[in-house]
Amino acid sequence: MSAEAVISSEAEVHKGESARMSSFIGAIAIADLVKTTLGPKGMDKILQSVSDRNNSTITITNDGATILKAVPVENPAAKVLVEIAKTQDDTVGDGTTSVTVLCGELLREAEYLIAQHIHPMTIVSGWRQAVKIARQALESAALDNSSDPSAFEDDLLNIARTTLSSKLLNVEKDHFARLAVDAVLRLKGSGNLDYIQVIKKPGGSLSDSFLADGFVLNKSFGIGQPRRVVNAKILIANTPMDTDKIKIYGSRVRVDSMMKIAEIEEAEKQKMRNKCQRIIGHGINCFVNRQLIYNFPEQIFTDAGVVSIEHADFDGIERLAAVTGGEIASTFEHPELVSLGECALIDEIMVGEDKLIRFSGCKSGSACSVILRGASNHLLDEAERSLHDALCVLTETVKETRVVAGGGCMEMLMAQAIDEYLTNAVAMSASEDLAIETKSSGSAGKALLAVASFARALRKLPTYLADNGGYDSTELVAQLKVAHNKGFKTMGLDLFNGCIADMTGLGVKESYQSKLHVLVSAAEASEMILRVDDIIKAAPRRRDHE
Amino acid sequence: MSNKGDRQKGDSKGQDVRMSNIIAAKAVADTIRTSLGPRGMDKMIQKGEGDVLITNDGATILSQLQVFHPTAQMLVQLSKSQDIEAGDGTTGICVIAGSLLSACSELLNKGIHPTAIAEAFKLSAAKAEEVLVSCAKPVDLLDRASVLDAVNTCLSSKVVHNNADVLAPIAVDAVLSVIDPATATNVDLTDVKIVKQLGGTVDDTELVRGLVLERPAKHSAGGLSKIENAKIALIQFCVSAPKTDMENNVVVTDYTAMDRILREERKYILNICKKIKKSGCNVLLIQKSILRDAYNDLSLHFLAKLDIMVVTDIERTDVEFISRTLHLQPIAHVDSFTPEKLGSCALAEEVSVAGGSSKVVKFTGIVNMGKTITVLMRGTNKLVLDEADRSLHDALCVVRSLVKKRYLIAGGGSPEAECALKLTQWSKTLTGVKSYCARAFAEALEIIPYTLAENAGLNPISIVTELRNRHNAGDFSAGINVRQGVITDMWKEHVVQPLLVNTSEISLATECVGMILKIDDLIAVR
């Protein structure tokens, strides 16, 4: 009895061949959507929002994760691909396009294999062997320079440059690679990207972007207060500075004379005055509040020689608290329990037409701010995304210090290792026919086909890199294959000159962590999709009209 | 097929998207092309709500255009960025970007890879900047004549160019008086306040070394309108019946209670007024309050009786400017009303604007005046006034650009012609795609002299070729003399502009073009 008979009539069931077909189509379509963004010669996409035509917010991006997040997908397999891109983005930050494309390619290969009546589980077991071999190959090719600081810094610079070269910041990659590495090295391994703040200001050119020491807040000081504070003690607060109102709607007082009202007003003022006095009593010379600071308390602060900054956004005060080592306070009765933020200097800097406040020489010296300049907001948004990717990869590399060569080199290396394994396995099985047959119950031959398909899928990545660069991909990948076969294990694609070259010489490096993650999660995701034989779409939930 | 060379494979979709992007961006550039230069025409824009705007300012026109196409929006953004960076050249930057894009479409048709074009353009832009710097002359901010020339050049393309001889010195003096010319590297233009008053002509515009408030003093109870040796206070509290943050009711049971309340209110307000008077204050500025009445008739009456001039409804955003200018501190509570918080000036006077019906309050001879200045702008109608305001802003930006980068360069299309020449020569030293693109870049820059000539009604072909010829002969400051329709030395004609305007035009436009080039798909998302 088929499933259709027992489930709701509105639910849909796709079975066997048709289910698998729809998964393949969905996943491959997604992979094809982003594959043109791969590599230094990859193209950008405009994402145009259709829901609000009037505002028509547009995003211009090269980041796989950003594109996939924005695209509305219905196909379940396509959703899996979007998910792995997101996971890649969250864990490593870079390689989101690679992981999607590799997964799509694996499924494309699977489609052929299934057409040859190879059971999905056989394919899966073949892929698992392939991943194992590829992993070993990757591990053996990884270099670790963490013991030598200057070599490691070079590695970081190279990784940043490689990551940025596929982004919009390509043209200024040296500048931004330096900037990103400096920022990450300041973190001293803590890897907390909260300490790096990115501020976007339109105007100027990308090369005018700079790294500022300390933390920059996009706010201004209160009126009549000094524009420069040395050795600041900062109290960071989230407290209303108008009045502490009773939160009951319609509460009111009844009096019978004007003077009483005046007294109440005075009492309210007095309450605020007390609050301000308590705040000042913390021994501070700078007060930052998330909420507004009204005229009256501001004046009290001014008189007391305390600079006040109002309406700092939530994100702003949290970071400020983190970098200055302070706490966000909202009650002020116990000054001894509140830890104050400290920094050496607070001053005003002017960027473009705006004035910003800079907190420099903070307690935790790791804080810094990147101020991005550029011709338009679209450019700045994309620059921020690119820089974020670079920073993510760098912090990951600081934790997992191994690096590998880029430019499609690792994919070729892994494919080569798989090929070598295949040759050995075939030779082995020729000589030890009997032993193999008993061990793996006859499917070894078929599984080897799947192993071979994995190598083909891996070689597709350099192919797309070359295609996007407008080069003859077949020729280049063939040359690369020969080079790797001959044992030149660092050969990859030089996409600026359209030839194959030694990647170590060119300084094209990638994080080992990122590469490994691409390999593993693409294999896992494609395996997951492959194992599906039924797709059941639940009946849409009905809205009751009562 | 060769594997060398940056060729792009046939991807018809990407090709189509790119072309449509280029066409859209060029459409924007062409819209404002006719307003470039001293003989450029103005645009009349009718806004959605029926308001009419007449302007020649590229950034203003573009900000009013409601463009849908994504790349068209990018061009609008581009001119905004130029406005922020240099303030002038907002039309020029779009024209350059448009011209670069048409160069791109030809290069793309040859099958050159977009990123290769973008890279070559980037290199060319860097080279162009070198060329620009090499033909620029350093300027001293104290050399008033040179700075004035630059401002005059900027104003010559505006609607108000007839009034340039009035506005230019104002712009120069305004900026120079808010900075220290020796050390400043940037100017905060919020230090220059522009007060617009209808009536009179643009020629009546004046620079006030002091403060002008765009509102009359209160006269409702016989208030004063002129005070010498004024002591000014800016208050942020209200001179009216008390009001608590909690809702309150005064319960009145009989007639005598009502009488008492009225008396108490009088007493309360009088008390405040007396405290104000006690500090020696004789001019009172009251910040606008939205929660309650900042003043009432009673308080105005008392203040008038105490010989205090009152100006009300000061915006909160203006408080900072006023307090810096008058060197006073805003007072948020009557108890902290102390003499040291007051500012003082020689004369605070309400004057009626000549030819207009409105009145303003002027403060002059301010003691310890902050580094701020006010321009009292006049115009016969609102359209002229607004355009004059925008033009003055551009003029101020020109001076600011000179403060940021103290170099002047010749105007009249001369820098672009020089760049085109030098880049063409340079492109011959390169090989491959770079050389091709650099050459296209150089030719694209000639759009500026071409458009200048075209807008002036000259024969663009003969003018541009003659210009090219003169530059080739080494006359790097030759430019188009639009008024006489000939090529002359721009330095002698005093047609000069800040270097920053040109360098940022080229670098920003190249950046934007690079971004447009790299797009190969347009995806609709939620």
Boltz contact constraints between the chains, C-beta under 6 A:
constraints:
  - contact:
      token1: [A, 36]
      token2: [B, 520]
      max_distance: 6.0
  - contact:
      token1: [A, 41]
      token2: [B, 115]
      max_distance: 6.0
  - contact:
      token1: [A, 43]
      token2: [B, 518]
      max_distance: 6.0
  - contact:
      token1: [A, 43]
      token2: [B, 520]
      max_distance: 6.0
  - contact:
      token1: [A, 44]
      token2: [B, 518]
      max_distance: 6.0
  - contact:
      token1: [A, 44]
      token2: [B, 519]
      max_distance: 6.0
  - contact:
      token1: [A, 45]
      token2: [B, 521]
      max_distance: 6.0
  - contact:
      token1: [A, 45]
      token2: [B, 523]
      max_distance: 6.0
  - contact:
      token1: [A, 46]
      token2: [B, 70]
      max_distance: 6.0
  - contact:
      token1: [A, 46]
      token2: [B, 519]
      max_distance: 6.0
  - contact:
      token1: [A, 46]
      token2: [B, 522]
      max_distance: 6.0
  - contact:
      token1: [A, 47]
      token2: [B, 523]
      max_distance: 6.0
  - contact:
      token1: [A, 47]
      token2: [B, 525]
      max_distance: 6.0
  - contact:
      token1: [A, 48]
      token2: [B, 70]
      max_distance: 6.0
  - contact:
      token1: [A, 48]
      token2: [B, 524]
      max_distance: 6.0
  - contact:
      token1: [A, 49]
      token2: [B, 525]
      max_distance: 6.0
  - contact:
      token1: [A, 50]
      token2: [B, 524]
      max_distance: 6.0
  - contact:
      token1: [A, 51]
      token2: [B, 526]
      max_distance: 6.0
  - contact:
      token1: [A, 56]
      token2: [B, 68]
      max_distance: 6.0
  - contact:
      token1: [A, 58]
      token2: [B, 70]
      max_distance: 6.0
  - contact:
      token1: [A, 70]
      token2: [B, 525]
      max_distance: 6.0
  - contact:
      token1: [A, 71]
      token2: [B, 525]
      max_distance: 6.0
  - contact:
      token1: [A, 72]
      token2: [B, 526]
      max_distance: 6.0
  - contact:
      token1: [A, 171]
      token2: [B, 122]
      max_distance: 6.0
  - contact:
      token1: [A, 202]
      token2: [B, 81]
      max_distance: 6.0
  - contact:
      token1: [A, 202]
      token2: [B, 84]
      max_distance: 6.0
  - contact:
      token1: [A, 203]
      token2: [B, 81]
      max_distance: 6.0
  - contact:
      token1: [A, 203]
      token2: [B, 84]
      max_distance: 6.0
  - contact:
      token1: [A, 203]
      token2: [B, 85]
      max_distance: 6.0
  - contact:
      token1: [A, 204]
      token2: [B, 85]
      max_distance: 6.0
  - contact:
      token1: [A, 205]
      token2: [B, 507]
      max_distance: 6.0
  - contact:
      token1: [A, 205]
      token2: [B, 511]
      max_distance: 6.0
  - contact:
      token1: [A, 223]
      token2: [B, 319]
      max_distance: 6.0
  - contact:
      token1: [A, 223]
      token2: [B, 320]
      max_distance: 6.0
  - contact:
      token1: [A, 223]
      token2: [B, 323]
      max_distance: 6.0
  - contact:
      token1: [A, 223]
      token2: [B, 330]
      max_distance: 6.0
  - contact:
      token1: [A, 224]
      token2: [B, 323]
      max_distance: 6.0
  - contact:
      token1: [A, 224]
      token2: [B, 329]
      max_distance: 6.0
  - contact:
      token1: [A, 243]
      token2: [B, 245]
      max_distance: 6.0
  - contact:
      token1: [A, 252]
      token2: [B, 247]
      max_distance: 6.0
  - contact:
      token1: [A, 253]
      token2: [B, 246]
      max_distance: 6.0
  - contact:
      token1: [A, 253]
      token2: [B, 248]
      max_distance: 6.0
  - contact:
      token1: [A, 254]
      token2: [B, 249]
      max_distance: 6.0
  - contact:
      token1: [A, 254]
      token2: [B, 251]
      max_distance: 6.0
  - contact:
      token1: [A, 255]
      token2: [B, 250]
      max_distance: 6.0
  - contact:
      token1: [A, 256]
      token2: [B, 251]
      max_distance: 6.0
  - contact:
      token1: [A, 257]
      token2: [B, 264]
      max_distance: 6.0
  - contact:
      token1: [A, 258]
      token2: [B, 261]
      max_distance: 6.0
  - contact:
      token1: [A, 258]
      token2: [B, 264]
      max_distance: 6.0
  - contact:
      token1: [A, 258]
      token2: [B, 265]
      max_distance: 6.0
  - contact:
      token1: [A, 259]
      token2: [B, 264]
      max_distance: 6.0
  - contact:
      token1: [A, 261]
      token2: [B, 242]
      max_distance: 6.0
  - contact:
      token1: [A, 261]
      token2: [B, 248]
      max_distance: 6.0
  - contact:
      token1: [A, 262]
      token2: [B, 242]
      max_distance: 6.0
  - contact:
      token1: [A, 262]
      token2: [B, 268]
      max_distance: 6.0
  - contact:
      token1: [A, 264]
      token2: [B, 244]
      max_distance: 6.0
  - contact:
      token1: [A, 265]
      token2: [B, 242]
      max_distance: 6.0
  - contact:
      token1: [A, 265]
      token2: [B, 244]
      max_distance: 6.0
  - contact:
      token1: [A, 268]
      token2: [B, 245]
      max_distance: 6.0
  - contact:
      token1: [A, 295]
      token2: [B, 236]
      max_distance: 6.0
  - contact:
      token1: [A, 295]
      token2: [B, 332]
      max_distance: 6.0
  - contact:
      token1: [A, 296]
      token2: [B, 332]
      max_distance: 6.0
  - contact:
      token1: [A, 296]
      token2: [B, 333]
      max_distance: 6.0
  - contact:
      token1: [A, 299]
      token2: [B, 332]
      max_distance: 6.0
  - contact:
      token1: [A, 350]
      token2: [B, 186]
      max_distance: 6.0
  - contact:
      token1: [A, 352]
      token2: [B, 84]
      max_distance: 6.0
  - contact:
      token1: [A, 353]
      token2: [B, 84]
      max_distance: 6.0
  - contact:
      token1: [A, 375]
      token2: [B, 78]
      max_distance: 6.0
  - contact:
      token1: [A, 375]
      token2: [B, 81]
      max_distance: 6.0
  - contact:
      token1: [A, 375]
      token2: [B, 508]
      max_distance: 6.0
  - contact:
      token1: [A, 375]
      token2: [B, 511]
      max_distance: 6.0
  - contact:
      token1: [A, 375]
      token2: [B, 512]
      max_distance: 6.0
  - contact:
      token1: [A, 376]
      token2: [B, 74]
      max_distance: 6.0
  - contact:
      token1: [A, 376]
      token2: [B, 77]
      max_distance: 6.0
  - contact:
      token1: [A, 376]
      token2: [B, 78]
      max_distance: 6.0
  - contact:
      token1: [A, 376]
      token2: [B, 81]
      max_distance: 6.0
  - contact:
      token1: [A, 377]
      token2: [B, 77]
      max_distance: 6.0
  - contact:
      token1: [A, 378]
      token2: [B, 74]
      max_distance: 6.0
  - contact:
      token1: [A, 379]
      token2: [B, 515]
      max_distance: 6.0
  - contact:
      token1: [A, 470]
      token2: [B, 6]
      max_distance: 6.0
  - contact:
      token1: [A, 470]
      token2: [B, 7]
      max_distance: 6.0
  - contact:
      token1: [A, 470]
      token2: [B, 8]
      max_distance: 6.0
  - contact:
      token1: [A, 470]
      token2: [B, 9]
      max_distance: 6.0
  - contact:
      token1: [A, 470]
      token2: [B, 113]
      max_distance: 6.0
  - contact:
      token1: [A, 471]
      token2: [B, 3]
      max_distance: 6.0
  - contact:
      token1: [A, 472]
      token2: [B, 1]
      max_distance: 6.0
  - contact:
      token1: [A, 472]
      token2: [B, 3]
      max_distance: 6.0
  - contact:
      token1: [A, 475]
      token2: [B, 3]
      max_distance: 6.0
  - contact:
      token1: [A, 498]
      token2: [B, 3]
      max_distance: 6.0
  - contact:
      token1: [A, 498]
      token2: [B, 4]
      max_distance: 6.0
